[in-house]
Amino acid sequence: MIQPTRTISPASERPPSSPLAVCLVDVVKEYAVGAQRVRAIEHLSLDIPSGQCLAVVGRSGSGKSTLLNLLAGIDTPTSGRIWVGEHELSRMTDDDLTRLRREQIGMVYQFFNLLSTLSVRENVALPALLSGEPEDEVLARAERLLEEVDLSHRRDARPHTLSGGELQRTALARALIHSPMLVLADEPTGNLDSRTADQVITLLRQLGQQHGATVVLVTHSREAAAVADRVVELRDGQVVRDEMK
């Protein structure tokens, strides 16, 4: 299991208090583009309380996907500090970041990322099985999650036989299999029609609440953002709007 990183920091750096799921302090992210350096995130500070459903909106290139990758520990900041719970990501090894993603962060993608050779139930169970949890317990938990997303009748189906909405509901169940503290969703309705998208985004928020997870949703959809508790708009890597609903 991952051990929390505990460091003594100056008060101005604001390590997270217990009600916070996520804390970013003065985060900068730069990329090299040829001989130039391009800033995708510009001195961004953000607190996300536990249990909140946060929608991050903005135009393409505003820094939304970069922010999500930073929160997942897939990318590292050029400067600044990020905590997920008690874990300061920049002080964790690659192996610890992998375990953090596997054990405490659920990921939902626009293109579902399901394995075609596995059944629906096996896809849902896979992250917990990779963590070494007992198979019987994991499969039983997968069954319960499939009931919550109304897919018990499709447990043995392969992904290629599912509709877009069924694929994304499978992905939602998979994201929750290890009871994560944080669920990160990257344009989860991008490949769905409007009616199905509304159903999926409502389900995402409901499941987050039921399972005690904080949800950070990156979206271009106004309808999806309307379901969230809070909307943060990015422009040029900075917060230009932060609105509670």
N, C-alpha and C positions, 0 to 999 in steps of 0.2 A: 504494500500500500504506500501511497505517497505521503511523506511527512511534510507538514506545513513548514514553509520557510518563515522564520521569525527574525526580523532585523530591527535594530534601533535606528530610527530615522529622525532627522530634524523635524520639528513640528510643522514647518512650512510644507513638508512633503506629504503630509496627511496620509499615513497608512490607514487602511480601511478599518472602520469600527464594525462591530458585529452585524448591524442591520444592512450592511452593504454587500451585495453579491459581486460587484465590479467597481473598481476605482482606477481611473486613469489620471495621471498627474503630469501636465506639461509635456505631452507625448508629441514627438516629431518623428515622421517617417520619410526618409529620402530614398530615391532610386537613382541609379546611374543610367542615363540615356545618352549613349555615346560619350562625349567628353563633358556633358552637362550633368548637374544634379537637379532632380525634380522632386519637389516636396508634395507628397500625397496627403500627409497629415501635418498640420501646422499648429504646434503648441496647443494641443487639445487636452482639456481637463474635463472629466465627466464622472459623476457618481451615479451608480444604478442600484437602487435598493433591492434587497431580496424580495422575490415574489412579483416584481414589476414586469409588465409586458411593454417593452419599449420598441417603437418603430423608428428606424433610421431611414430618412428619405433624402433625396437630392438628385441632381442631374448626374448623368454618366460622367465619371471623372472627378466627382466631388469628394471621393475618399471612402465611400460606404463599404465597398468590398475589402479595401485595405484595413479598415477598422475591424471588420469581422475576422479577418485573418490574424490581426494582432491579438484580439481577444481569445482566439483559439490557440494561440501559441504557435501557429504555423509560420508567422512572420515575426520579426523582432524589431522593436523601435530603434531608431537611430539615436534618440535620447528620450529621457522621460522614464516614467515607471508605470507599470500595470500590475494590479492585483486582481486575481479571481479568487474570491473568498480570502483565505489567509495566505495564498500562494502568490509570491511576487515572481512573475513569469521570467524576468530577465535573470534571475538568480537560480533558475532550475536547469538541470541538464537536459539534453535532448531526450534521453530515456524517461526522465520524470515528466517532461511535457507530453510525451506519447502516452504515458499512463494517465496523466491528468485528462487528456482528451478522451481516453477510453473509459475512464471510470467516473468522471464528474462533469463532462461536457457532452451534450447531445447535439449532433449536427443534422440539419435538414437542408437539402440542396435543391436547386431548381430542376436538375436533371435526374433526381431520385437516387442515383448511384446504388441501385440494387444489383445483386449478382444473379445473372440469368440462369445459372445452373442450380440455384437453390430455390426451395419453395418459399412462399410468403412467411411461414412460421420460422423457417431456418434463417431467412434474411433478418427478421426481427431479433432472433436470438443471438446472431453472430457476434456482436460486440461483447456481450457478457461471456460467451463461450471462449472468445479469444483471451479474456481476462482470467480464464482458468476456473470459472465458477462451475459447480456441479451441473451436469447436463439436465438431469431431471428437474431441478429447481428452475433452471433458466427456461426450459421449454414450457413449464407450467406458468411462469411469469409471462412468457410470450403469448400464451393462450389468453390470459387475462387481458393483456393489452389489445389483442386482436378483437376481443369482445368490446372493449371501450371504443374502438374505431370502426365497429360494425363490419368486421372482416373475418369472423370466425368461420363462415361458410367458404372462405377462399384460402384457408390455411395451407392447403396442399397444392395450390395453383403456382405456376411459374410466372415470373413478372411479365413475360411477353403476352400473356392472356388477360392482363388487367387493363382497366381503363386508366386514364390519367389521374383521376381522383383516387382510385384504388391504389395506384402506385404511390401517391403522396401520403395517403393514410398509412400505408405500410411503412413508409419512411418515418412518419411521425411516431409510430409505435416503436420502431427500431431506435429512434433517438432517446426514448424513455426507458429502454430495457434495463439500464443500470441505475435508474433513479437519479439522474444528474441534477446538480445544483443549478446548471446553466444550460439553456438550449439556444443555439445559434441557428438562425434560419436565413438562408441566402436566396432571395427571390423565390420563395416556395410556391407561389401561384403563377410564376412566369409562363408555364407551359399548360395552364388550365383555362377553360372557358370561364366566363364571369360567374356563372351560377356555382360551378364546382369550386372556383377560387374562394367565393364567400364561405362555402361550407368548410373548406379546409382551414382557412384562417381563423374562423370561429372555433373550430375544433382545436387548433393549435393553442389558442388562448385558454380554452376550457381545460385542456389536458395539463397545460402548465400550472394552472391554479390547483387542479386536483392533486398533482404530484409534487407541489411545493417548489416548482422550478421557476427561475427567472428566465424570461424569454427576451432575446434581442433579435429583432426582425429587420432585415434590410429589404426594402421594397421600393418599386416605382409606382405601386398601386395606391391611389388615394383610398380606395375601399378597404384595402388591407390595413393601411395606417389608421383608418377610422376605428378599427376594432381595438387598438392598443390603448393602454392607460396613459401613455406619454409619447409624444412625437418629437424627435430631434432632427433638425434639418442641417445637412452639411453643405458647405460651399467652399471650394478650394481648400478642403481639409480642415475647416474651422466650423464650429457650431454657430449658425446664424439665427436659429430659432429653437427654443426648448419649451414645449407647451404641454402642460398636464391637461388631460381630458376630463 
